[in-house]
């Protein structure tokens, strides 16, 4: 099943860092002028039940956001054992202007965590193109006591960027995970981690790098 995605002004303020000058003559700093279109091919996971995830593309084609409304992992206080881990896998169909390819240069994750002393949590993200053996993964750990907003950024050096293959349509997969461990905290105390903001939604921002495909 495919879902139409939100596009436009809601994320006009998003931006991507300028690409380094040493990136090479085949690289470009400016994104292509034509709009990219991103469709969700599938959404699977306990952290993103049907209808709770949406995507928006920035007006300048430098970034897109994934917004969740029910992404929460927790332990203790009578929580279900399965609630300690939540994940979401997005399978995206990215339509880019002809002659260009893209890579995920960085990703910003935000949320809120309430961790008792002795508890901990992790946020993990994996990125790969369908049919490719190359998977990039990043993990960020938080330890209690912690009661605050959290933010994690995944940065990728230019030389390590995994580019979409030119001339071939390959779906892009993003698999995120939240995991909370009670550790040595009291079993009756609740610890949790969520990707959300004060209005109940999170905006996970993925910054895009662009370059021209080799001439045929």
C-alpha positions as CSV (number, residue, x, y, z in Angstrom):
1,X,0.0,0.0,0.0
2,X,1.2,3.5,-0.8
3,X,0.3,6.7,0.9
4,X,0.5,10.2,-0.5
5,X,2.8,12.5,1.4
6,X,2.7,16.0,2.6
7,X,4.8,18.4,0.6
8,X,5.6,22.1,1.0
9,X,5.6,25.1,3.3
10,X,5.4,23.3,6.7
11,X,9.1,22.5,6.4
12,X,10.3,25.5,4.4
13,X,12.8,26.4,7.1
14,X,14.7,23.1,6.9
15,X,18.2,23.3,5.5
16,X,21.2,21.1,4.6
17,X,24.8,22.0,5.3
18,X,26.8,23.0,2.3
19,X,28.8,20.1,0.8
20,X,32.6,20.3,1.2
21,X,34.7,21.8,-1.6
22,X,36.8,18.7,-1.8
23,X,33.8,16.6,-2.8
24,X,34.9,16.6,-6.4
25,X,33.9,18.0,-9.7
26,X,31.0,15.6,-10.1
27,X,29.3,17.0,-7.0
28,X,27.0,20.0,-6.7
29,X,26.2,22.1,-3.7
30,X,22.7,23.3,-4.9
31,X,19.9,20.8,-5.0
32,X,18.1,20.3,-8.4
33,X,15.5,22.9,-9.2
34,X,12.7,20.4,-9.9
35,X,10.8,19.2,-6.9
36,X,11.5,15.7,-5.6
37,X,8.5,13.5,-4.7
38,X,8.7,11.0,-1.9
39,X,6.1,8.2,-1.6
40,X,5.8,5.8,1.3
41,X,5.7,2.3,-0.2
42,X,5.3,0.6,3.2
43,X,5.3,1.5,6.9
44,X,5.9,-1.2,9.4
45,X,6.7,-1.3,13.1
46,X,5.3,-1.0,16.6
47,X,6.4,2.6,16.7
48,X,4.4,3.7,13.7
49,X,1.0,2.1,13.5
50,X,-0.9,2.8,10.3
51,X,-1.8,6.5,10.0
52,X,0.7,7.7,12.6
53,X,3.6,8.6,10.3
54,X,3.8,11.3,7.6
55,X,6.5,12.8,5.4
56,X,7.0,16.4,4.2
57,X,9.7,17.6,1.7
58,X,11.2,21.1,2.1
59,X,10.5,23.6,-0.6
60,X,14.2,23.9,-1.5
61,X,14.7,20.1,-1.8
62,X,17.4,20.0,0.8
63,X,15.6,17.9,3.4
64,X,12.5,16.0,4.4
65,X,10.9,15.3,7.7
66,X,9.2,12.2,9.1
67,X,6.5,13.0,11.7
68,X,5.3,10.4,14.2
69,X,2.5,10.6,16.8
70,X,2.7,7.3,18.7
71,X,6.4,6.4,19.0
72,X,7.1,5.5,22.6
73,X,9.1,2.8,24.4
74,X,8.9,2.3,28.2
75,X,9.6,-0.1,31.0
76,X,8.5,-0.5,34.7
77,X,5.3,0.5,36.4
78,X,3.4,-2.5,34.9
79,X,4.5,-1.9,31.3
80,X,4.2,-4.8,28.9
81,X,7.6,-6.5,28.3
82,X,7.2,-5.8,24.6
83,X,6.8,-2.1,25.3
84,X,10.5,-1.8,26.0
85,X,11.3,-1.7,22.3
86,X,9.6,0.2,19.5
87,X,10.7,0.4,15.9
88,X,9.6,1.8,12.6
89,X,10.8,0.8,9.1
90,X,10.0,3.2,6.3
91,X,10.3,2.0,2.7
92,X,10.5,5.1,0.6
93,X,10.1,5.6,-3.1
94,X,12.1,8.7,-4.0
95,X,11.5,10.3,-7.4
96,X,14.4,12.6,-8.2
97,X,15.0,14.8,-11.3
98,X,16.7,13.0,-14.2
99,X,20.5,13.1,-14.1
100,X,20.8,13.5,-10.3
101,X,21.4,11.2,-7.4
102,X,21.1,11.7,-3.7
103,X,22.4,10.5,-0.3
104,X,21.4,11.1,3.3
105,X,24.1,13.4,4.6
106,X,22.7,13.7,8.1
107,X,19.6,13.1,10.2
108,X,18.3,14.8,13.3
109,X,16.2,13.0,15.8
110,X,14.4,14.6,18.7
111,X,12.1,13.5,21.5
112,X,11.7,13.3,25.3
113,X,13.1,10.9,27.8
114,X,12.2,10.2,31.4
115,X,14.8,7.8,32.8
116,X,15.1,6.7,36.4
117,X,18.5,6.4,38.1
118,X,20.0,3.1,36.8
119,X,17.9,3.0,33.7
120,X,19.1,3.7,30.1
121,X,17.7,4.1,26.6
122,X,19.0,3.9,23.0
123,X,18.0,5.4,19.7
124,X,19.3,3.6,16.7
125,X,18.8,4.2,13.0
126,X,19.8,2.2,9.9
127,X,19.8,3.3,6.3
128,X,20.1,1.3,3.1
129,X,18.9,1.1,-0.5
130,X,16.8,-1.9,-1.5
131,X,19.0,-4.6,-3.0
132,X,22.3,-3.0,-1.7
133,X,24.5,-4.8,0.8
134,X,25.7,-1.5,2.3
135,X,23.9,-0.5,5.5
136,X,24.8,2.5,7.6
137,X,23.8,2.4,11.3
138,X,24.1,4.9,14.1
139,X,23.3,4.4,17.8
140,X,22.9,7.0,20.6
141,X,22.7,6.1,24.3
142,X,21.1,8.0,27.2
143,X,21.5,7.2,30.9
144,X,19.4,8.0,33.9
145,X,18.6,10.0,35.9
146,X,17.4,11.9,32.9
147,X,14.3,14.1,32.5
148,X,14.5,16.3,29.5
149,X,14.2,16.7,25.7
150,X,16.8,14.7,23.8
151,X,18.4,15.2,20.4
152,X,20.7,12.9,18.4
153,X,22.4,13.7,15.0
154,X,23.8,11.2,12.6
155,X,26.5,12.7,10.4
156,X,28.2,11.0,7.5
157,X,31.5,12.1,5.9
158,X,31.3,12.8,2.2
159,X,33.6,9.9,1.4
160,X,31.3,7.5,3.2
161,X,28.0,8.6,1.8
162,X,25.9,5.8,0.2
163,X,24.5,7.2,-3.0
164,X,21.3,6.0,-4.7
165,X,22.3,4.2,-7.9
166,X,22.0,6.3,-11.1
167,X,19.5,5.3,-13.7
168,X,17.8,2.7,-11.4
169,X,14.9,3.1,-9.1
170,X,15.8,1.7,-5.7
171,X,13.6,2.1,-2.7
172,X,15.3,3.7,0.3
173,X,14.8,2.1,3.7
174,X,15.1,3.8,7.1
175,X,14.7,1.6,10.1
176,X,14.6,3.4,13.5
177,X,14.4,1.9,17.0
178,X,13.9,3.1,20.5
179,X,14.8,0.8,23.4
180,X,14.6,1.3,27.1
181,X,16.3,-0.8,29.8
182,X,15.3,-0.7,33.5
183,X,18.8,-1.6,34.5
184,X,19.2,-1.3,38.2
185,X,16.2,1.1,38.7
186,X,13.2,0.1,40.8
187,X,10.9,-2.3,38.9
188,X,7.9,-0.2,40.0
189,X,9.3,3.0,38.5
190,X,8.5,3.9,34.9
191,X,11.2,4.9,32.5
192,X,10.4,5.9,28.9
193,X,11.7,7.4,25.7
194,X,9.6,9.0,23.0
195,X,10.1,10.7,19.7
196,X,7.8,13.6,20.2
197,X,7.6,17.3,20.9
198,X,5.4,19.5,23.1
199,X,2.6,19.3,20.6
200,X,2.7,15.5,20.5
201,X,4.5,15.0,17.2
202,X,8.1,14.6,16.3
203,X,9.9,15.9,13.3
204,X,12.8,13.8,12.4
205,X,14.8,15.7,9.8
206,X,16.8,14.0,7.0
207,X,19.3,16.3,5.2
208,X,20.0,15.4,1.6
209,X,23.3,15.7,-0.4
210,X,23.1,15.9,-4.2
211,X,25.4,15.2,-7.1
212,X,25.1,14.8,-10.8
213,X,25.1,11.3,-12.3
214,X,27.9,10.5,-14.8
215,X,27.0,11.2,-18.4
216,X,26.0,8.1,-20.4
